Amino acid sequence: MRAAREPSLADPPTTSARISREQVAILALLTVAGAWLRLSHLGSKSLWLDEGATVALARASRQHFAWVWWHGEANLQTIYFLLMRAWIHLGDSEAWLRLPSALFGIASIPVLYALARKFMGAAPALAAAALLAFSPSDVYYSQEARGYTLAVLLVLLSTCYFVRAVEQNQPRDWLLWTLFGVLAFYSHDFAALVLVAQAASVFFKAPPLPWRRLIACGAVIFLLAIPGLTYVFRASPENLHFLWMPRASVKEFWHLAMFFGGAGVKVVVAGALWIAGAIAVWRSRRADADAFWRGMLVLVWAVLPAVILALISLRQPMFLQRYLIFSLPATILLAALGVDTLRKWGIGLVLTALLCGMSQTAITKGYQKPRDDWRGASNAVLASAAPGDAVVFFPFYSRVMLDYYRDRYGASAPPLHVFAPGYYDGGEDVRDLLKALAGGPRGFRHVWILVAGDGANFCGGPVEEKLQSVYGAPVVQKFANIDVLEYGH
């Protein structure tokens, strides 16, 4: 008797396919493994600057938050910041602040499997779930107090209902696609690039196509997104991009490929699966028009957002890998299609297992290396500073980090004179410190300078010159991406 054939890209979508107990067990194990990777060492690293901004927005008054939403970065991740404003009332440790991101990352694993089953058989769909569970990039951002994994989850749900809506044309699916499309946009503005990719994919769909409902629901999404889209015109240029943001280049596209597939040998293995997946899509164009559209949806989703952001970066450099994390599921689905294509002798599954195994090293390194060690830098100041010491930050907005760790330090934290405006608030700055030093050179027993990054705004500037003339050379303590300078030791 001939063995039953495993479904492939050319098969109809499995919208009502029954999942066996074995498949449920494997998916459950992969989800548990993904959960363990995302919850392990969740609070071991210090918060970094972007996470400190999350805390500041979560603690801000309603009026202040509304102002920052209209003028600043709260607009980029609206739903996530609203969630964190409630979440922070239940706890404020590093692990607790990162837990929602971890939970969203965990939930994405079975949702990706459900989406993959619309494109392929059970084995490659499970391979897709495994690749997401062991993705170093997804694990990394599942352990960051920012909204990237929430947006990934909502993009997955949006795509699930987009496929159903286009293929089955049921009002409920169009409604849910509209809902999750709007939610995805307000979870991160750059998720709009995926919605554009969804719309572009319909040009590869054979008739009949429900144009009327597609255009109507797309128009609703656009209209509801207008308050967020206008941020581009309302925000000041320094809030849209920073000098360190890169332009698109061959090198940056290569880095993006490693972001999706993994560095070193991993990107070669992932590349082999991507090529096999693209070949499968191309071959399906004659065998099954619907299968070809589903494959092109994956390809357009994987490629078009990066192309659009590259074009935007010609004017405003912002070709950041994390702004394209919403295409990560598409690259995984493309690799899973490659697994299906290479199913002879189990080559595709072997490559999947190899890729997942090699990812462990990158994930472990991610646990151990903080991006910024604000915990160590803040504790160095708080443990040694005397009451009334002056503290200055470069850049000034990094003061949110000392604010957070000073609250965590407790009642023993010394009262300090901070020369830095609050988060988008007014307050004293370095000019006030210079005036104070001019009026009484020894007005402060110590002056602490916390410099993040390369210190270009501090080194060689008037503040450094004045402090050198009053206190002499400082004692310097170095932490990950942060220098702590103590004047008047």
C-alpha positions in Angstrom: 0.0 0.0 0.0 1.3 3.4 -0.9 2.0 5.7 2.0 -0.2 8.8 2.4 1.4 11.9 0.8 2.3 14.8 3.0 0.5 18.0 1.8 2.7 20.5 -0.1 2.4 24.1 -1.3 0.3 22.9 -4.3 -2.3 21.5 -2.0 -5.4 23.5 -1.0 -5.2 25.5 2.3 -5.9 23.4 5.4 -8.5 25.7 6.9 -10.3 22.9 8.6 -7.6 20.2 8.8 -7.6 18.2 11.9 -4.5 18.1 14.0 -3.4 14.8 15.3 -2.4 14.1 18.9 1.2 13.7 17.8 1.2 17.1 16.2 -0.4 18.6 19.3 2.3 17.1 21.4 5.1 18.3 19.2 3.6 21.8 19.0 3.2 21.8 22.8 6.8 20.8 23.3 8.0 23.4 20.9 5.9 26.1 22.7 7.3 25.0 26.1 10.8 25.1 24.7 10.2 28.6 23.3 8.7 29.6 26.7 11.7 28.3 28.6 14.1 30.3 26.3 12.1 33.5 26.6 11.6 33.3 30.4 15.1 32.2 31.3 17.3 35.0 32.7 14.4 37.4 32.0 15.6 39.8 34.7 19.3 39.1 34.6 20.3 42.1 32.5 20.0 45.8 33.2 17.3 47.8 31.5 18.7 49.7 28.6 17.7 53.2 27.5 14.7 52.3 25.4 13.3 50.2 28.2 13.8 53.1 30.6 11.7 55.2 28.2 9.0 52.5 28.5 9.1 52.9 32.3 9.0 56.7 32.1 5.9 56.6 29.8 4.2 54.0 32.0 4.6 56.3 35.0 3.8 59.5 33.3 0.6 61.4 34.1 -2.3 61.2 31.7 -1.7 64.7 30.4 2.0 64.1 30.0 1.5 60.8 28.2 -1.1 62.4 25.9 1.5 65.1 25.0 4.2 62.6 24.4 1.8 60.5 22.2 1.1 63.6 20.1 4.6 64.9 19.8 6.9 62.0 20.7 7.7 58.2 20.6 4.6 57.1 22.5 2.9 57.3 19.1 5.1 54.5 17.7 3.9 51.7 20.1 0.6 53.1 21.4 -1.1 49.8 22.5 2.0 48.5 24.2 2.6 51.7 26.2 -1.1 51.7 27.3 -0.7 48.1 28.4 2.4 49.0 30.4 0.7 51.9 32.1 -1.6 49.3 33.8 1.1 46.5 34.1 3.5 48.6 36.1 1.1 49.0 38.9 1.6 45.2 39.6 5.4 45.4 39.8 8.4 47.2 38.4 11.3 44.7 38.5 13.2 44.1 35.2 11.7 40.6 34.9 8.2 41.8 35.5 8.5 44.7 33.0 9.7 42.3 30.3 7.2 39.5 31.0 4.5 40.8 28.6 7.0 40.8 25.7 7.9 37.2 26.6 4.3 36.1 26.8 3.6 37.7 23.4 6.6 35.9 21.9 5.5 32.6 23.4 1.9 33.0 22.0 3.3 33.7 18.5 4.6 30.1 18.2 1.3 28.3 18.0 -0.3 31.2 16.0 2.5 30.9 13.4 1.9 27.1 13.2 -1.8 27.8 12.6 -0.9 30.3 9.8 1.6 27.9 8.3 -1.0 25.1 8.1 -2.8 27.3 5.5 0.3 27.1 3.3 1.8 23.7 3.9 1.5 20.3 5.6 2.0 19.5 9.3 5.7 18.6 9.2 6.9 21.8 7.6 4.4 23.8 9.7 5.9 22.3 12.8 9.4 23.2 11.4 8.1 26.8 11.2 7.1 26.7 14.8 10.5 25.3 15.8 12.3 28.0 13.8 10.4 30.7 15.6 10.7 29.1 19.0 14.5 29.0 18.6 14.9 32.3 16.7 17.7 34.3 18.4 16.1 37.6 17.3 12.6 36.7 18.5 14.0 35.4 21.8 16.0 38.6 22.2 13.1 40.9 21.7 10.9 38.7 23.8 13.2 39.7 26.7 13.0 43.5 26.1 10.4 45.8 27.6 9.3 47.1 24.2 6.4 46.3 21.9 8.0 44.4 19.1 6.7 40.9 20.0 3.2 42.3 20.5 3.3 43.7 17.0 4.6 40.4 15.6 1.7 38.5 17.2 -0.8 41.0 15.9 0.7 40.9 12.4 0.4 37.1 12.5 -3.3 37.3 13.5 -3.9 39.9 10.8 -2.3 37.7 8.1 -4.3 34.7 9.3 -7.6 36.5 8.8 -6.4 38.2 5.6 -5.8 34.8 4.0 -9.2 33.6 5.1 -10.9 36.7 4.0 -9.4 36.8 0.5 -10.0 33.0 -0.1 -13.4 32.6 1.6 -14.8 36.1 1.4 -16.7 35.9 4.7 -17.8 39.1 6.4 -16.5 37.9 9.8 -13.0 37.4 8.4 -12.9 40.8 6.7 -14.0 42.3 10.0 -11.3 40.5 12.0 -8.6 41.4 9.4 -9.6 45.1 9.7 -9.5 44.8 13.5 -6.1 43.1 13.8 -4.7 45.4 11.0 -5.6 48.5 13.0 -4.3 46.9 16.3 -1.0 45.8 14.5 -0.5 49.4 13.3 -1.0 50.9 16.7 1.2 48.3 18.3 4.1 49.6 16.1 3.8 52.1 13.3 6.2 50.1 11.1 3.8 47.1 11.1 2.0 49.2 8.5 4.7 47.9 6.0 3.2 44.4 6.4 -0.3 45.7 5.7 1.1 47.2 2.5 2.7 43.9 1.6 -0.7 42.1 2.2 -2.4 44.6 -0.2 0.4 44.2 -2.8 0.1 40.4 -2.8 -3.5 40.4 -4.2 -2.0 41.3 -7.6 -0.8 37.8 -7.7 -4.2 36.3 -6.9 -6.2 34.8 -9.7 -9.8 35.9 -10.1 -12.3 36.1 -8.6 -11.1 38.6 -6.1 -13.4 40.4 -3.6 -12.2 43.9 -4.6 -15.2 45.7 -3.0 -14.6 44.3 0.5 -10.9 44.5 0.2 -11.0 48.2 -0.7 -13.6 49.0 1.9 -11.8 47.3 4.7 -8.5 48.7 3.6 -10.0 52.2 3.6 -11.3 51.7 7.2 -7.8 50.6 8.3 -6.3 53.7 6.7 -8.9 56.1 8.1 -8.4 54.7 11.7 -4.6 54.8 11.3 -4.6 58.5 10.3 -4.1 59.9 13.8 -0.9 57.8 14.1 0.2 58.4 10.5 0.2 62.1 11.0 3.0 61.7 13.5 5.4 61.9 10.6 4.3 65.5 9.9 3.8 66.5 13.6 7.1 65.3 15.1 10.3 67.2 15.1 13.1 65.7 12.9 15.1 64.6 15.9 12.2 62.4 17.0 11.9 60.7 13.6 15.5 59.6 13.2 18.9 59.9 14.9 22.4 60.3 13.5 23.3 56.8 14.4 20.5 55.3 12.3 21.9 53.7 9.1 21.0 54.1 5.5 20.2 51.0 3.5 23.2 49.4 1.9 24.4 46.0 0.8 26.1 45.6 4.2 22.8 46.5 6.0 20.8 44.1 3.9 23.4 41.4 4.8 23.0 42.2 8.5 19.2 42.0 8.0 19.6 38.5 6.5 21.6 37.5 9.6 19.0 39.1 11.8 16.3 36.8 10.2 18.4 33.7 9.8 21.2 33.9 12.3 24.9 34.9 12.0 27.7 32.8 10.6 26.9 29.4 9.3 23.3 29.8 10.4 22.5 32.4 7.7 23.9 30.0 5.0 21.6 27.2 6.2 18.6 29.6 6.4 19.5 30.9 2.9 19.4 27.4 1.5 15.9 27.0 3.0 14.8 30.4 1.6 16.0 29.5 -1.9 14.3 26.2 -1.8 11.1 27.9 -0.6 11.3 30.5 -3.4 11.7 27.7 -5.9 8.6 26.0 -4.5 6.6 29.2 -4.9 7.8 29.6 -8.5 6.9 26.0 -9.4 3.4 26.3 -8.0 2.5 29.1 -10.5 1.3 26.5 -13.0 0.1 23.8 -10.7 -2.3 25.8 -8.5 -3.1 29.5 -8.8 -4.3 29.8 -5.2 -1.1 28.1 -3.9 0.9 30.5 -6.0 -0.8 33.5 -4.4 -0.2 32.1 -0.9 3.4 31.6 -1.7 3.7 35.1 -3.2 2.1 36.6 -0.1 5.0 35.1 1.9 7.6 36.3 -0.5 6.1 39.9 -0.7 5.8 40.0 3.1 9.4 38.9 3.5 10.9 41.4 0.9 8.6 44.4 0.3 8.8 46.0 3.8 12.6 46.0 3.6 12.5 47.6 0.2 10.1 50.3 1.3 12.2 51.1 4.4 15.3 51.2 2.2 13.6 53.8 0.0 12.5 55.8 3.0 16.1 55.7 4.3 17.3 57.5 1.2 15.7 60.6 2.7 15.5 59.7 6.5 18.1 57.1 7.4 16.3 54.5 9.7 17.1 51.1 8.2 17.0 49.4 11.6 16.7 45.6 11.8 14.2 45.8 14.7 11.9 48.0 12.5 11.7 45.0 10.2 11.1 42.3 12.8 7.5 42.1 11.5 8.9 40.3 8.4 10.6 37.6 10.6 7.5 35.3 10.5 7.5 35.6 6.6 11.1 34.5 6.4 10.4 31.6 8.7 7.4 30.6 6.5 9.5 30.8 3.4 12.1 28.6 5.1 9.3 26.1 6.0 8.3 26.0 2.4 11.9 25.1 1.7 11.6 22.3 4.3 8.6 21.0 2.3 10.5 21.2 -1.0 13.6 19.4 0.5 11.5 16.7 2.2 13.2 13.9 0.3 15.4 12.0 2.8 14.3 14.5 5.4 16.9 17.1 4.3 14.7 20.0 5.2 14.0 18.8 8.7 17.7 18.0 9.2 18.5 21.6 8.2 15.8 22.9 10.6 17.2 20.9 13.5 20.7 22.1 12.6 19.6 25.7 12.5 17.7 25.4 15.8 20.6 23.7 17.5 23.2 26.3 16.3 20.9 29.1 17.6 21.4 28.0 21.2 24.9 29.6 21.3 23.6 33.0 20.1 20.7 32.9 22.6 23.0 32.1 25.5 25.3 35.0 24.5 22.2 37.2 24.5 21.4 36.3 28.1 24.9 37.2 29.3 25.7 40.5 27.5 23.7 43.6 28.4 23.2 46.3 25.8 23.7 49.0 28.4 24.6 48.3 32.0 22.6 51.1 33.6 22.0 48.9 36.7 25.8 48.8 37.4 26.4 52.5 36.5 23.5 53.7 38.7 24.4 51.6 41.6 28.0 52.8 41.4 26.7 56.4 41.8 24.1 55.7 44.4 26.5 53.6 46.6 29.2 56.3 46.7 27.4 59.7 46.2 27.0 62.1 49.1 23.7 64.0 49.7 23.5 67.0 47.4 26.0 65.8 44.8 25.4 67.0 41.3 24.6 64.5 38.5 24.7 65.2 34.8 23.8 62.9 31.9 24.9 62.8 28.3 22.5 62.5 26.5 20.3 64.3 29.0 17.3 62.0 28.5 19.2 59.1 29.8 18.4 60.4 33.3 15.3 58.1 33.2 17.7 55.2 33.9 19.0 56.7 37.2 15.4 57.6 38.1 14.3 54.0 37.7 17.2 52.5 39.6 17.1 55.1 42.3 13.5 54.1 43.0 14.6 50.5 43.0 17.5 51.4 45.4 15.0 52.3 48.1 15.1 54.7 51.0 18.9 54.6 51.3 19.4 56.4 48.0 21.1 59.7 48.6 19.2 62.9 47.5 21.0 64.2 44.4 20.9 67.5 42.5 20.1 66.3 39.0 21.0 68.7 36.1 18.9 67.1 33.3 15.3 67.8 32.3 12.7 65.1 33.0 11.3 62.9 30.3 10.1 65.6 27.8 9.6 67.9 30.8 11.4 71.0 31.8 14.0 71.3 34.5 17.6 72.3 35.1 20.3 71.4 32.6 24.1 71.6 32.1 23.8 75.4 31.6 22.5 75.7 35.2 25.4 73.5 36.4 27.9 75.8 34.7 26.3 78.9 36.3 26.4 77.2 39.7 30.1 76.3 39.3 30.8 79.9 38.2 29.1 81.3 41.3 30.9 78.9 43.7 33.5 76.5 42.3 33.1 74.1 45.2 29.4 74.3 45.5 29.2 70.5 45.1 31.3 68.0 46.9 31.2 65.7 43.9 29.9 66.0 40.3 28.9 62.7 38.6 28.8 62.5 34.9 27.1 59.5 33.2 28.0 59.3 29.6 26.2 56.8 27.3 27.7 55.8 24.0 30.8 57.5 22.6 30.5 60.6 24.8 30.8 62.9 21.8 28.5 65.5 23.4 30.6 65.6 26.5 34.2 65.1 25.6 36.0 68.3 24.8 32.9 70.4 25.6 32.5 73.3 28.0 31.2 71.1 30.8 34.3 68.9 30.8 36.6 71.9 30.6 35.0 73.6 33.5 34.9 70.5 35.7 38.6 69.8 34.9 39.5 73.3 35.9 37.6 73.1 39.2 38.1 69.5 40.3 41.0 68.1 38.2 40.9 64.8 36.4 38.0 62.5 37.2 37.9 58.9 38.4 36.4 56.9 35.5 34.4 53.6 35.9 33.4 51.8 32.8 30.3 49.7 32.3 28.7 48.3 29.2 28.2 51.3 26.9 28.3 53.7 29.8 31.1 55.6 31.5 30.7 57.0 35.0 33.0 60.0 35.8 33.4 61.2 39.3 34.8 64.7 39.8 35.9 65.8 43.3 36.9 62.4 44.5 
